[in-house]
């Protein structure tokens, strides 16, 4: 599936099952909440915090998809073509960082 197809699929679902999009402000709040859920899992699975009882099986992939879903909603609502935006963003990063990371001793030193 392409990003464009994902945007179209979300739009179709919203209009057929979800009734309508939440407001942009509401979706921004939802996005913040979903990113927090991703952070909670990562801080416990890969960081120094421990899971509370019952949290051990939290599904990172599902939470990341929740973030992606809301991003797709916001893009649809605001008229952003994420495929085009992604391509431009990759070009920007490539031009800006083509030597930056390769010359970073923090990234290239062993161990």
Secondary structure by P-SEA (a helix, b strand, c coil): ccaaaaaaaaaaaaaccccccccaaaaaaaaaaaaaaaaaaaaaaccccccccccccccaaaaaaaaaaaaaaaaaaaccaaaaaaaaaaaaaaaaccccccccccccccc
